[in-house]
Amino acid sequence: MDTEPVYCSCGAVLLDAATTTGVKPVGSARPIVFRRKTDFVICPECMTVYRVRSLLKDSPAEDSRAERPFDADVIEKLEKLAAEHPEGPE
């Protein structure tokens, strides 16, 4: 897996690496393989939400830039989903 970090528009590190097959979270030794077409990553500093595929090196230039943050309603739904499934994906 490529070891070049991926940064948020605020300057924080989002991921240690991202490829077409998965991502390597910051500080993790093991990559996470994609399980669906719409995986997301949230900036730990500013809470901006990105579609992971838009952060890949091979994405068109306009897609590799930070996406607009989701509105509060979407973030609330993501937080609720995470609370309902603390064990993570099966």
Biopython code that builds the backbone (N, CA, C, O; Angstrom):
import numpy as np
from Bio.PDB.StructureBuilder import StructureBuilder

atoms = [
    (1, "MET", "N", (0.855, -1.185, 0.000)),
    (1, "MET", "CA", (0.000, 0.000, 0.000)),
    (1, "MET", "C", (0.894, 1.239, 0.000)),
    (1, "MET", "O", (1.899, 1.293, 0.709)),
    (2, "ASP", "N", (0.519, 2.216, -0.794)),
    (2, "ASP", "CA", (1.255, 3.482, -0.867)),
    (2, "ASP", "C", (1.312, 4.100, 0.521)),
    (2, "ASP", "O", (0.332, 4.050, 1.264)),
    (3, "THR", "N", (2.448, 4.681, 0.873)),
    (3, "THR", "CA", (2.597, 5.225, 2.226)),
    (3, "THR", "C", (2.487, 6.746, 2.283)),
    (3, "THR", "O", (2.780, 7.342, 3.319)),
    (4, "GLU", "N", (2.075, 7.376, 1.205)),
    (4, "GLU", "CA", (1.940, 8.833, 1.208)),
    (4, "GLU", "C", (0.667, 9.242, 1.935)),
    (4, "GLU", "O", (-0.413, 8.769, 1.582)),
    (5, "PRO", "N", (0.765, 10.118, 2.953)),
    (5, "PRO", "CA", (-0.430, 10.520, 3.692)),
    (5, "PRO", "C", (-1.389, 11.366, 2.854)),
    (5, "PRO", "O", (-0.997, 11.999, 1.875)),
    (6, "VAL", "N", (-2.655, 11.356, 3.269)),
    (6, "VAL", "CA", (-3.707, 12.144, 2.637)),
    (6, "VAL", "C", (-4.126, 13.197, 3.657)),
    (6, "VAL", "O", (-4.369, 12.879, 4.821)),
    (7, "TYR", "N", (-4.212, 14.464, 3.214)),
    (7, "TYR", "CA", (-4.501, 15.577, 4.115)),
    (7, "TYR", "C", (-5.873, 16.183, 3.875)),
    (7, "TYR", "O", (-6.387, 16.171, 2.757)),
    (8, "CYS", "N", (-6.449, 16.706, 4.932)),
    (8, "CYS", "CA", (-7.701, 17.469, 4.877)),
    (8, "CYS", "C", (-7.386, 18.883, 4.393)),
    (8, "CYS", "O", (-6.233, 19.314, 4.412)),
    (9, "SER", "N", (-8.399, 19.581, 3.969)),
    (9, "SER", "CA", (-8.207, 20.973, 3.558)),
    (9, "SER", "C", (-7.771, 21.857, 4.730)),
    (9, "SER", "O", (-7.238, 22.945, 4.511)),
    (10, "CYS", "N", (-7.990, 21.406, 5.971)),
    (10, "CYS", "CA", (-7.553, 22.178, 7.148)),
    (10, "CYS", "C", (-6.092, 21.891, 7.492)),
    (10, "CYS", "O", (-5.517, 22.560, 8.350)),
    (11, "GLY", "N", (-5.488, 20.904, 6.830)),
    (11, "GLY", "CA", (-4.089, 20.565, 7.061)),
    (11, "GLY", "C", (-3.864, 19.324, 7.902)),
    (11, "GLY", "O", (-2.738, 18.832, 7.968)),
    (12, "ALA", "N", (-4.895, 18.801, 8.547)),
    (12, "ALA", "CA", (-4.762, 17.594, 9.369)),
    (12, "ALA", "C", (-4.592, 16.366, 8.480)),
    (12, "ALA", "O", (-5.072, 16.338, 7.347)),
    (13, "VAL", "N", (-3.908, 15.359, 8.998)),
    (13, "VAL", "CA", (-3.750, 14.099, 8.267)),
    (13, "VAL", "C", (-5.052, 13.308, 8.390)),
    (13, "VAL", "O", (-5.526, 13.044, 9.495)),
    (14, "LEU", "N", (-5.631, 12.928, 7.227)),
    (14, "LEU", "CA", (-6.849, 12.118, 7.215)),
    (14, "LEU", "C", (-6.512, 10.636, 7.274)),
    (14, "LEU", "O", (-7.103, 9.881, 8.045)),
    (15, "LEU", "N", (-5.550, 10.233, 6.446)),
    (15, "LEU", "CA", (-5.162, 8.830, 6.313)),
    (15, "LEU", "C", (-3.667, 8.737, 6.098)),
    (15, "LEU", "O", (-3.058, 9.631, 5.512)),
    (16, "ASP", "N", (-3.076, 7.650, 6.574)),
    (16, "ASP", "CA", (-1.662, 7.420, 6.274)),
    (16, "ASP", "C", (-1.485, 7.033, 4.810)),
    (16, "ASP", "O", (-0.443, 7.305, 4.214)),
    (17, "ALA", "N", (-2.503, 6.397, 4.232)),
    (17, "ALA", "CA", (-2.447, 6.002, 2.825)),
    (17, "ALA", "C", (-3.850, 5.692, 2.318)),
    (17, "ALA", "O", (-4.740, 5.354, 3.098)),
    (18, "ALA", "N", (-4.043, 5.811, 0.992)),
    (18, "ALA", "CA", (-5.316, 5.463, 0.355)),
    (18, "ALA", "C", (-5.024, 4.900, -1.026)),
    (18, "ALA", "O", (-4.271, 5.488, -1.802)),
    (19, "THR", "N", (-5.627, 3.756, -1.325)),
    (19, "THR", "CA", (-5.492, 3.143, -2.650)),
    (19, "THR", "C", (-6.880, 2.753, -3.144)),
    (19, "THR", "O", (-7.869, 2.951, -2.440)),
    (20, "THR", "N", (-6.954, 2.213, -4.324)),
    (20, "THR", "CA", (-8.239, 1.798, -4.879)),
    (20, "THR", "C", (-8.811, 0.593, -4.141)),
    (20, "THR", "O", (-9.993, 0.288, -4.301)),
    (21, "THR", "N", (-8.008, -0.100, -3.340)),
    (21, "THR", "CA", (-8.499, -1.272, -2.613)),
    (21, "THR", "C", (-8.823, -1.002, -1.160)),
    (21, "THR", "O", (-9.537, -1.788, -0.537)),
    (22, "GLY", "N", (-8.314, 0.101, -0.597)),
    (22, "GLY", "CA", (-8.591, 0.382, 0.803)),
    (22, "GLY", "C", (-7.800, 1.559, 1.325)),
    (22, "GLY", "O", (-7.156, 2.282, 0.566)),
    (23, "VAL", "N", (-7.858, 1.741, 2.639)),
    (23, "VAL", "CA", (-7.170, 2.851, 3.293)),
    (23, "VAL", "C", (-6.373, 2.350, 4.486)),
    (23, "VAL", "O", (-6.650, 1.284, 5.035)),
    (24, "LYS", "N", (-5.384, 3.133, 4.876)),
    (24, "LYS", "CA", (-4.608, 2.844, 6.082)),
    (24, "LYS", "C", (-4.830, 4.015, 7.033)),
    (24, "LYS", "O", (-4.317, 5.109, 6.795)),
    (25, "PRO", "N", (-5.600, 3.796, 8.123)),
    (25, "PRO", "CA", (-5.861, 4.878, 9.073)),
    (25, "PRO", "C", (-4.577, 5.387, 9.722)),
    (25, "PRO", "O", (-3.575, 4.674, 9.772)),
    (26, "VAL", "N", (-4.610, 6.597, 10.207)),
    (26, "VAL", "CA", (-3.450, 7.208, 10.857)),
    (26, "VAL", "C", (-3.019, 6.351, 12.045)),
    (26, "VAL", "O", (-3.821, 6.038, 12.924)),
    (27, "GLY", "N", (-1.739, 5.977, 12.054)),
    (27, "GLY", "CA", (-1.170, 5.199, 13.147)),
    (27, "GLY", "C", (-1.449, 3.714, 13.097)),
    (27, "GLY", "O", (-0.977, 2.981, 13.966)),
    (28, "SER", "N", (-2.193, 3.243, 12.119)),
    (28, "SER", "CA", (-2.521, 1.824, 12.028)),
    (28, "SER", "C", (-1.479, 1.087, 11.201)),
    (28, "SER", "O", (-0.976, 1.619, 10.211)),
    (29, "ALA", "N", (-1.160, -0.122, 11.598)),
    (29, "ALA", "CA", (-0.221, -0.946, 10.855)),
    (29, "ALA", "C", (-0.920, -1.710, 9.734)),
    (29, "ALA", "O", (-0.276, -2.152, 8.783)),
    (30, "ARG", "N", (-2.243, -1.865, 9.850)),
    (30, "ARG", "CA", (-2.985, -2.667, 8.874)),
    (30, "ARG", "C", (-3.967, -1.820, 8.087)),
    (30, "ARG", "O", (-4.642, -0.958, 8.650)),
    (31, "PRO", "N", (-4.049, -2.061, 6.785)),
    (31, "PRO", "CA", (-5.032, -1.330, 5.964)),
    (31, "PRO", "C", (-6.442, -1.878, 6.170)),
    (31, "PRO", "O", (-6.622, -3.016, 6.605)),
    (32, "ILE", "N", (-7.427, -1.059, 5.856)),
    (32, "ILE", "CA", (-8.831, -1.466, 5.866)),
    (32, "ILE", "C", (-9.263, -1.585, 4.415)),
    (32, "ILE", "O", (-9.169, -0.625, 3.649)),
    (33, "VAL", "N", (-9.736, -2.768, 4.041)),
    (33, "VAL", "CA", (-10.173, -3.024, 2.664)),
    (33, "VAL", "C", (-11.583, -2.482, 2.482)),
    (33, "VAL", "O", (-12.430, -2.635, 3.362)),
    (34, "PHE", "N", (-11.839, -1.839, 1.324)),
    (34, "PHE", "CA", (-13.171, -1.325, 1.030)),
    (34, "PHE", "C", (-14.169, -2.472, 0.969)),
    (34, "PHE", "O", (-13.870, -3.544, 0.442)),
    (35, "ARG", "N", (-15.366, -2.234, 1.518)),
    (35, "ARG", "CA", (-16.433, -3.230, 1.472)),
    (35, "ARG", "C", (-17.636, -2.730, 0.684)),
    (35, "ARG", "O", (-18.543, -3.502, 0.374)),
    (36, "ARG", "N", (-17.646, -1.467, 0.367)),
    (36, "ARG", "CA", (-18.759, -0.883, -0.393)),
    (36, "ARG", "C", (-18.223, 0.277, -1.233)),
    (36, "ARG", "O", (-17.068, 0.677, -1.089)),
    (37, "LYS", "N", (-19.061, 0.800, -2.095)),
    (37, "LYS", "CA", (-18.616, 1.847, -3.015)),
    (37, "LYS", "C", (-18.642, 3.242, -2.397)),
    (37, "LYS", "O", (-18.117, 4.186, -2.988)),
    (38, "THR", "N", (-19.241, 3.386, -1.229)),
    (38, "THR", "CA", (-19.372, 4.717, -0.633)),
    (38, "THR", "C", (-18.771, 4.754, 0.767)),
    (38, "THR", "O", (-19.492, 4.968, 1.741)),
    (39, "ASP", "N", (-17.480, 4.552, 0.878)),
    (39, "ASP", "CA", (-16.805, 4.665, 2.164)),
    (39, "ASP", "C", (-16.442, 6.120, 2.414)),
    (39, "ASP", "O", (-16.156, 6.866, 1.477)),
    (40, "PHE", "N", (-16.454, 6.519, 3.671)),
    (40, "PHE", "CA", (-16.197, 7.897, 4.054)),
    (40, "PHE", "C", (-15.093, 7.960, 5.100)),
    (40, "PHE", "O", (-14.820, 6.977, 5.788)),
    (41, "VAL", "N", (-14.467, 9.114, 5.212)),
    (41, "VAL", "CA", (-13.505, 9.396, 6.272)),
    (41, "VAL", "C", (-13.835, 10.784, 6.808)),
    (41, "VAL", "O", (-14.192, 11.686, 6.050)),
    (42, "ILE", "N", (-13.710, 10.944, 8.133)),
    (42, "ILE", "CA", (-14.024, 12.212, 8.788)),
    (42, "ILE", "C", (-12.744, 12.784, 9.380)),
    (42, "ILE", "O", (-11.997, 12.079, 10.060)),
    (43, "CYS", "N", (-12.498, 14.049, 9.123)),
    (43, "CYS", "CA", (-11.319, 14.717, 9.672)),
    (43, "CYS", "C", (-11.461, 14.821, 11.192)),
    (43, "CYS", "O", (-12.481, 15.307, 11.680)),
    (44, "PRO", "N", (-10.452, 14.371, 11.948)),
    (44, "PRO", "CA", (-10.538, 14.447, 13.406)),
    (44, "PRO", "C", (-10.428, 15.875, 13.946)),
    (44, "PRO", "O", (-10.780, 16.127, 15.099)),
    (45, "GLU", "N", (-9.952, 16.792, 13.139)),
    (45, "GLU", "CA", (-9.773, 18.175, 13.592)),
    (45, "GLU", "C", (-10.975, 19.060, 13.299)),
    (45, "GLU", "O", (-11.467, 19.752, 14.190)),
    (46, "CYS", "N", (-11.457, 19.045, 12.045)),
    (46, "CYS", "CA", (-12.530, 19.977, 11.666)),
    (46, "CYS", "C", (-13.856, 19.285, 11.343)),
    (46, "CYS", "O", (-14.847, 19.948, 11.038)),
    (47, "MET", "N", (-13.873, 17.949, 11.410)),
    (47, "MET", "CA", (-15.069, 17.136, 11.172)),
    (47, "MET", "C", (-15.594, 17.198, 9.738)),
    (47, "MET", "O", (-16.760, 16.877, 9.505)),
    (48, "THR", "N", (-14.774, 17.599, 8.782)),
    (48, "THR", "CA", (-15.173, 17.555, 7.381)),
    (48, "THR", "C", (-15.252, 16.093, 6.955)),
    (48, "THR", "O", (-14.380, 15.296, 7.301)),
    (49, "VAL", "N", (-16.292, 15.742, 6.208)),
    (49, "VAL", "CA", (-16.506, 14.371, 5.750)),
    (49, "VAL", "C", (-16.139, 14.283, 4.276)),
    (49, "VAL", "O", (-16.558, 15.116, 3.473)),
    (50, "TYR", "N", (-15.346, 13.258, 3.921)),
    (50, "TYR", "CA", (-14.914, 13.045, 2.545)),
    (50, "TYR", "C", (-15.339, 11.669, 2.065)),
    (50, "TYR", "O", (-15.349, 10.712, 2.838)),
    (51, "ARG", "N", (-15.689, 11.570, 0.797)),
    (51, "ARG", "CA", (-15.809, 10.261, 0.161)),
    (51, "ARG", "C", (-14.374, 9.812, -0.105)),
    (51, "ARG", "O", (-13.601, 10.526, -0.743)),
    (52, "VAL", "N", (-14.028, 8.636, 0.383)),
    (52, "VAL", "CA", (-12.642, 8.174, 0.279)),
    (52, "VAL", "C", (-12.188, 8.105, -1.172)),
    (52, "VAL", "O", (-11.053, 8.467, -1.482)),
    (53, "ARG", "N", (-13.049, 7.649, -2.055)),
    (53, "ARG", "CA", (-12.657, 7.514, -3.473)),
    (53, "ARG", "C", (-12.246, 8.858, -4.073)),
    (53, "ARG", "O", (-11.454, 8.891, -5.014)),
    (54, "SER", "N", (-12.771, 9.969, -3.543)),
    (54, "SER", "CA", (-12.401, 11.281, -4.071)),
    (54, "SER", "C", (-11.001, 11.695, -3.631)),
    (54, "SER", "O", (-10.444, 12.650, -4.173)),
    (55, "LEU", "N", (-10.427, 10.996, -2.663)),
    (55, "LEU", "CA", (-9.105, 11.335, -2.150)),
    (55, "LEU", "C", (-7.985, 10.551, -2.825)),
    (55, "LEU", "O", (-6.811, 10.793, -2.545)),
    (56, "LEU", "N", (-8.325, 9.624, -3.701)),
    (56, "LEU", "CA", (-7.315, 8.790, -4.353)),
    (56, "LEU", "C", (-6.503, 9.586, -5.358)),
    (56, "LEU", "O", (-7.012, 10.514, -5.987)),
    (57, "LYS", "N", (-5.234, 9.215, -5.506)),
    (57, "LYS", "CA", (-4.347, 9.904, -6.445)),
    (57, "LYS", "C", (-4.867, 9.867, -7.875)),
    (57, "LYS", "O", (-4.666, 10.819, -8.629)),
    (58, "ASP", "N", (-5.534, 8.782, -8.259)),
    (58, "ASP", "CA", (-5.996, 8.621, -9.636)),
    (58, "ASP", "C", (-7.309, 9.340, -9.921)),
    (58, "ASP", "O", (-7.794, 9.303, -11.052)),
    (59, "SER", "N", (-7.891, 9.989, -8.923)),
    (59, "SER", "CA", (-9.144, 10.715, -9.140)),
    (59, "SER", "C", (-8.875, 11.946, -9.994)),
    (59, "SER", "O", (-7.787, 12.518, -9.930)),
    (60, "PRO", "N", (-9.860, 12.359, -10.795)),
    (60, "PRO", "CA", (-9.688, 13.614, -11.539)),
    (60, "PRO", "C", (-9.415, 14.756, -10.564)),
    (60, "PRO", "O", (-9.862, 14.707, -9.418)),
    (61, "ALA", "N", (-8.700, 15.765, -10.994)),
    (61, "ALA", "CA", (-8.288, 16.873, -10.131)),
    (61, "ALA", "C", (-9.465, 17.484, -9.371)),
    (61, "ALA", "O", (-9.350, 17.789, -8.184)),
    (62, "GLU", "N", (-10.601, 17.663, -10.058)),
    (62, "GLU", "CA", (-11.733, 18.290, -9.375)),
    (62, "GLU", "C", (-12.312, 17.389, -8.287)),
    (62, "GLU", "O", (-12.922, 17.882, -7.339)),
    (63, "ASP", "N", (-12.126, 16.061, -8.412)),
    (63, "ASP", "CA", (-12.638, 15.138, -7.408)),
    (63, "ASP", "C", (-11.676, 14.947, -6.251)),
    (63, "ASP", "O", (-12.087, 14.482, -5.188)),
    (64, "SER", "N", (-10.406, 15.293, -6.425)),
    (64, "SER", "CA", (-9.436, 15.041, -5.375)),
    (64, "SER", "C", (-9.414, 16.149, -4.326)),
    (64, "SER", "O", (-8.795, 15.989, -3.274)),
    (65, "ARG", "N", (-10.068, 17.247, -4.595)),
    (65, "ARG", "CA", (-10.145, 18.341, -3.629)),
    (65, "ARG", "C", (-11.182, 17.986, -2.565)),
    (65, "ARG", "O", (-12.022, 17.108, -2.763)),
    (66, "ALA", "N", (-11.104, 18.672, -1.456)),
    (66, "ALA", "CA", (-12.043, 18.415, -0.366)),
    (66, "ALA", "C", (-13.470, 18.672, -0.830)),
    (66, "ALA", "O", (-13.760, 19.653, -1.515)),
    (67, "GLU", "N", (-14.347, 17.760, -0.436)),
    (67, "GLU", "CA", (-15.751, 17.966, -0.719)),
    (67, "GLU", "C", (-16.332, 18.888, 0.333)),
    (67, "GLU", "O", (-15.755, 19.068, 1.406)),
    (68, "ARG", "N", (-17.459, 19.462, 0.025)),
    (68, "ARG", "CA", (-18.127, 20.297, 1.025)),
    (68, "ARG", "C", (-18.491, 19.430, 2.214)),
    (68, "ARG", "O", (-18.863, 18.270, 2.038)),
    (69, "PRO", "N", (-18.394, 19.966, 3.416)),
    (69, "PRO", "CA", (-18.827, 19.191, 4.579)),
    (69, "PRO", "C", (-20.312, 18.865, 4.463)),
    (69, "PRO", "O", (-21.089, 19.659, 3.934)),
    (70, "PHE", "N", (-20.698, 17.702, 4.957)),
    (70, "PHE", "CA", (-22.109, 17.356, 4.986)),
    (70, "PHE", "C", (-22.807, 18.234, 6.005)),
    (70, "PHE", "O", (-22.174, 18.741, 6.932)),
    (71, "ASP", "N", (-24.097, 18.417, 5.841)),
    (71, "ASP", "CA", (-24.821, 19.217, 6.820)),
    (71, "ASP", "C", (-24.974, 18.449, 8.130)),
    (71, "ASP", "O", (-24.698, 17.251, 8.191)),
    (72, "ALA", "N", (-25.411, 19.137, 9.164)),
    (72, "ALA", "CA", (-25.497, 18.568, 10.505)),
    (72, "ALA", "C", (-26.395, 17.341, 10.551)),
    (72, "ALA", "O", (-26.142, 16.429, 11.339)),
    (73, "ASP", "N", (-27.446, 17.294, 9.720)),
    (73, "ASP", "CA", (-28.362, 16.167, 9.705)),
    (73, "ASP", "C", (-27.643, 14.880, 9.307)),
    (73, "ASP", "O", (-27.851, 13.838, 9.930)),
    (74, "VAL", "N", (-26.810, 14.941, 8.289)),
    (74, "VAL", "CA", (-26.085, 13.758, 7.833)),
    (74, "VAL", "C", (-25.064, 13.327, 8.885)),
    (74, "VAL", "O", (-24.917, 12.134, 9.150)),
    (75, "ILE", "N", (-24.366, 14.273, 9.477)),
    (75, "ILE", "CA", (-23.391, 13.950, 10.521)),
    (75, "ILE", "C", (-24.101, 13.299, 11.706)),
    (75, "ILE", "O", (-23.589, 12.336, 12.277)),
    (76, "GLU", "N", (-25.266, 13.809, 12.077)),
    (76, "GLU", "CA", (-26.034, 13.230, 13.185)),
    (76, "GLU", "C", (-26.416, 11.783, 12.870)),
    (76, "GLU", "O", (-26.333, 10.919, 13.743)),
    (77, "LYS", "N", (-26.830, 11.513, 11.640)),
    (77, "LYS", "CA", (-27.183, 10.143, 11.245)),
    (77, "LYS", "C", (-25.965, 9.220, 11.299)),
    (77, "LYS", "O", (-26.078, 8.073, 11.730)),
    (78, "LEU", "N", (-24.799, 9.715, 10.863)),
    (78, "LEU", "CA", (-23.583, 8.912, 10.924)),
    (78, "LEU", "C", (-23.191, 8.610, 12.368)),
    (78, "LEU", "O", (-22.779, 7.493, 12.681)),
    (79, "GLU", "N", (-23.317, 9.599, 13.242)),
    (79, "GLU", "CA", (-22.997, 9.392, 14.657)),
    (79, "GLU", "C", (-23.949, 8.379, 15.284)),
    (79, "GLU", "O", (-23.521, 7.539, 16.076)),
    (80, "LYS", "N", (-25.228, 8.446, 14.943)),
    (80, "LYS", "CA", (-26.219, 7.505, 15.468)),
    (80, "LYS", "C", (-25.900, 6.096, 14.980)),
    (80, "LYS", "O", (-25.952, 5.144, 15.760)),
    (81, "LEU", "N", (-25.574, 5.957, 13.714)),
    (81, "LEU", "CA", (-25.228, 4.661, 13.156)),
    (81, "LEU", "C", (-24.000, 4.070, 13.850)),
    (81, "LEU", "O", (-23.974, 2.880, 14.166)),
    (82, "ALA", "N", (-22.991, 4.895, 14.085)),
    (82, "ALA", "CA", (-21.784, 4.441, 14.774)),
    (82, "ALA", "C", (-22.096, 4.005, 16.206)),
    (82, "ALA", "O", (-21.539, 3.018, 16.688)),
    (83, "ALA", "N", (-22.980, 4.732, 16.886)),
    (83, "ALA", "CA", (-23.350, 4.375, 18.256)),
    (83, "ALA", "C", (-24.137, 3.068, 18.304)),
    (83, "ALA", "O", (-24.008, 2.293, 19.251)),
    (84, "GLU", "N", (-24.950, 2.830, 17.281)),
    (84, "GLU", "CA", (-25.741, 1.601, 17.219)),
    (84, "GLU", "C", (-24.894, 0.377, 16.903)),
    (84, "GLU", "O", (-25.286, -0.747, 17.217)),
    (85, "HIS", "N", (-23.728, 0.585, 16.282)),
    (85, "HIS", "CA", (-22.858, -0.509, 15.867)),
    (85, "HIS", "C", (-21.422, -0.268, 16.308)),
    (85, "HIS", "O", (-20.539, -0.114, 15.464)),
    (86, "PRO", "N", (-21.169, -0.233, 17.624)),
    (86, "PRO", "CA", (-19.818, 0.085, 18.107)),
    (86, "PRO", "C", (-18.773, -0.961, 17.722)),
    (86, "PRO", "O", (-17.575, -0.682, 17.747)),
    (87, "GLU", "N", (-19.228, -2.170, 17.363)),
    (87, "GLU", "CA", (-18.304, -3.222, 16.975)),
    (87, "GLU", "C", (-17.749, -3.023, 15.557)),
    (87, "GLU", "O", (-16.808, -3.708, 15.157)),
    (88, "GLY", "N", (-18.327, -2.095, 14.809)),
    (88, "GLY", "CA", (-17.868, -1.827, 13.454)),
    (88, "GLY", "C", (-18.527, -2.755, 12.453)),
    (88, "GLY", "O", (-19.438, -3.506, 12.800)),
    (89, "PRO", "N", (-18.061, -2.703, 11.186)),
    (89, "PRO", "CA", (-18.655, -3.555, 10.150)),
    (89, "PRO", "C", (-18.390, -5.027, 10.421)),
    (89, "PRO", "O", (-17.370, -5.393, 11.005)),
    (90, "GLU", "N", (-19.313, -5.854, 9.992)),
    (90, "GLU", "CA", (-19.162, -7.303, 10.197)),
    (90, "GLU", "C", (-18.212, -7.908, 9.210)),
    (90, "GLU", "O", (-17.973, -9.115, 9.244)),
]
sb = StructureBuilder()
sb.init_structure("model")
sb.init_model(0)
sb.init_chain("A")
sb.init_seg("    ")
for serial, (resi, resn, name, xyz) in enumerate(atoms, 1):
    if name == "N":
        sb.init_residue(resn, " ", resi, " ")
    sb.init_atom(name, np.array(xyz, "f"), 0.0, 1.0, " ", f" {name:<3s}", serial, name[0])
structure = sb.get_structure()
